[in-house]
Amino acid sequence: MTHAQPGILLPAPRLAVYLDFDLAAEGDARGALARLREIADGEQVVVGIGLSTVQALGKHIDGLRALPAISGPGIDVPSTPAALWLWLRGDDRGVLLHLARRLEAALAPAFYLRDSVDAFQYQNSRDLTGYEDGTENPKGAAAEAAGIVHGRGPGLDGSSFVAVQRWVHELARFEAMSAEQQDLSIGRHRVGNAEIDDAPPSAHVKRTAQESFTPAAFVLRRSMPWARGLEAGLMFVAFGRSPDAFEALLRRMTGGEDGITDALFRFTWPLTGACYWCPPLAGGRLDLRALGQ
């Protein structure tokens, strides 16, 4: 899918910075997006546009909606939408810092920075709990089918929807569990990564078996660990051809189907949650014709 932002389909980078922007009440969103188009290449800078920005431009993107806030037994999953989401990818923290400053200046005063989060790869693409992340990610043509819009016409084909949540881990609570309890919570053995066939129905792997949904709920995950001082967790990032699959996964995790909540919530929970539309590329630049520019 040559029109997709290439950073969506590439493996996660060594380092990343996530930027959330809000839209000023009387800001010139069109002018700011035009400046962003001169910088963002879709690979070093992946762009997600929020519902509030689309509405401010008087446009509609079919499928784009706010990520719903969901509650389950003892669980509250928040919805914290932003107007614009940028994923900066690279392997040099200083380069990413200067790139973030350049983007912030280009988007001002229409968009103002709400939050910035640093992320990194841990060992061989493991979560900070030590478990491999993204084991069952679709690959190749299956990744494009799951993560990229197709059959919708120019300006939409090659786009994607991304769900973003910042999860905070209570690592002391996790480390107080036995190795067997940890494995059963995930549904995989940390050593060897083999799936545990007789894991309880609350195990994360059982809750989120993408092929067990109707229709199948495949997403393309590009999650990375994050840290601020000693606070840390996982920046969950999942691309899809619509938000439907991710919302189905989240409803099952929170017990919406059968009252069984995902065992992950014993030691981690999301602080944020949002959904964005990632426009395609045309001629190496963001294709914003669906937004009228």
C-alpha positions, 0 to 999 in steps of 0.5 A: 500500500504505497499511499500509507504513511510508511512509519505505520507499517515499519517496525517500531523504532529504537526511540520515539516521542509522542506529542498531543496537541489541542486546538486553539479556539480561534486558531488557523487549523488549515494554515497549521496543517499546511505547515505540518505537511512540509515537515511530516514525511509519514516515516520519521513523523507519523501524523494522526488527526483528531475528531475535533480538528476534522470538525473545526474544518467542517469535514467528516471522515467516515469511521472517525469518532472519539474513543469511548470511555468504558467501565467494567467491574472495578475498571474505568478506561478513560477517553482523553481525545486530542486535536492532533497526535504526532509519533516521532520515530528515530534512534537519537534523542537529541534529533527527536528533541529538535524535531519536536521543537520544530513541529511545535513552532510550525503548529503554533498558534493554532495548535498548542502542545498538551503533552509529550511522552518519551518511549524506547525499545526494551531488550528485544521488543519486550514490555517492561514486565519482560514479556514479548510484545506484539507476538501475533501482529499480522505481517506483510499483506495481512498487516496492510489488510488489518491496518490500512484503509482500501477501497474508499477512493483517493484521499482515503485509500492508504489512510488508517485509524490509530488507537493510542493509550498510555498504560502505567504499570504498577511494577512493584505489584507485578513483581510481588506475584509469583512467576506462575501467576505472572505467566497465567495473567499474560497467558504466555510463558515469559521464557520462550513465549509459548502460549499456555493452553490451559490459562484461565479465561482472564489471561490477556492472550485469551481475552484478546485472541483476535481471531476469536471475534466475529468479525476477526478483530485484527489490529497492527500494534506498534506499542513501546515502553515509556518512562518518566522518572520511575513512573513507567508503562506501555504506550499502546498504539494500534492501527486499524482500517477502522476503530471497530476492532480495537473497540471490540478488544477493549470491550472484552478486556473490560468484561463487557461480553461475559463479566470477566476482566483482563488479568492485566488490570491487576497491575496496569491500567490506562491513563489516556485513550484516544483515536485519530485518523492518519491521512495517506501520502501523495507525492511524499506529503500528507494527502489532506484532500479529504479535509479540503486542502 
